[in-house]
Amino acid sequence: GFRARALNHPMLRDQTVVLVMEAGHREVVIDEAPAMHRRTFAILGFAAGLDAVGSHAEWAALLESAGADDVRSRWALAPGIIAAHPEGRAPASDVPDPFMKGNDAFDRMAATIAPAVRTIVEWEGSFPR
């Protein structure tokens, strides 16, 4: 099962992309590992960036031309492609934190995050295995 633990530099060092729930979380990641500043996104913003790029170009063609030939290289290249797109780094809304706020807060959080998770999963699922 999942167990919460404190974020640390070794935990972040080898991550290709870090997705966070809110801007404050992104700041914590960047404070801990400054090199992650271009690879750390609010999850809603990352999903919006995938959509923005995908509405103007074919992701498969972009990634192929950039040399991506596997899952890791796709995820390594996607942040730069998103950041380079004019609509790719638009400010993202925070996901409401449900901690200690009851079931209704968890339901609101789930409703907020579900479309972004679906976008990300569908994006990854669109590539051949």
N, C-alpha and C positions, 0 to 999 in steps of 0.2 A: 504494500500500500504506500500511499504518499505520506511523507513526513516533512513538515516545514523545517527549514534550517536557514541559518544566516548566509546571505550572499557573500561570496568572497572571490578574489581575483583568480585563483586556480580553477574555480568552478566556471568562470566566464572565459578564460583564456582560449579554450579550444572550441568555443561555440561559433558556428557560422552566422547565425542570426539569433538575436534575443528579442522576444516579443513580451511587452509589458502591458499592464492594464491602464496605467495612467502616467502623465508627464512626470510626476514626482518619482515614480519607479524608474523611469528612464534616467533621471538625474542621478539616482543612487547607483545604477549600473555604470554610468559614465564616470562618476566619482571613484568607484572601485576599480574600474578598468578603462581608462581614457581612450585606449585604442578601439574600444567598441562603439565609439560615437557614431560611426557610419553604418553600423550593423545592429543597432538597437532601435526598435520601433514600438510605438503604441500599436497594439494588435488591430485596433480599428483603422489606424492610419496605414498599416501595412496592407491590409485587405483593400482599402480604398486605392492605394498605390498600384496594387496588382490589377484592379479594375481599370484605373486610369490608363495605365500603359497598354493593357489588353484592348481597350477601346480604340486605340490608335495604331496598334501593330500586333502582329502574331508573336506571342511569347516564344513559341517553339523556334521560329526563325531568328528572333533576337538572340536567344540563348545559343543556338547553333552557331551563329556568326561570331559570337563571343567565345566559342570554344567549350561550352558546357556539354558534357557527354554523360553525366551521371547525376544522381540526386544531390550529392554534396556540391558539385560545381554549379548546379542550378541555383541552389540556395546561397552559394558564395557570390554569384553574379547578380542575383535578383535585387539586392539592396542598392547597388550602384546604378542599375538600370532604372529603378524606381526613383532614386534621388535625382537622376539626370532628366527625368521627365518633368515638364513644366507643372503638371498637376500632381506629381508623385509625392511631394513632401508637404502637402497642405496640412495645416494643423488638424490634429485628430482629437476627437472628443475622448474624454476619459470614460472608462467603464466604471459604473457606480460600485463602490466597495461594499459588499454585503456583510462584512465582518461584524458580528454582534448586533445585527439589525433585524434578525428574524427571517422567516421563510419568504415573506413578500419581497424583501430586498434581494434575496437569492433569485427569486423568479424574475425580478427586473434586470438583474445582472445577466441571467441566462438569456433573456429576450434580447438584450443589447448585444451580447457577444455572439450569439448563434449565427447570425448572417455573416459575420466576419470569419468565423471558424469554417463555415460552409464554403465561403469564397476561397479560403486558403487550401482546404482539402480538395476542392474541385480543381483548383489551379494545379496542384501537385498531381492529382489523378489524371490530368489531361495529357501527361507525357507517357510515352511508351516505357514499358519495363524491360 
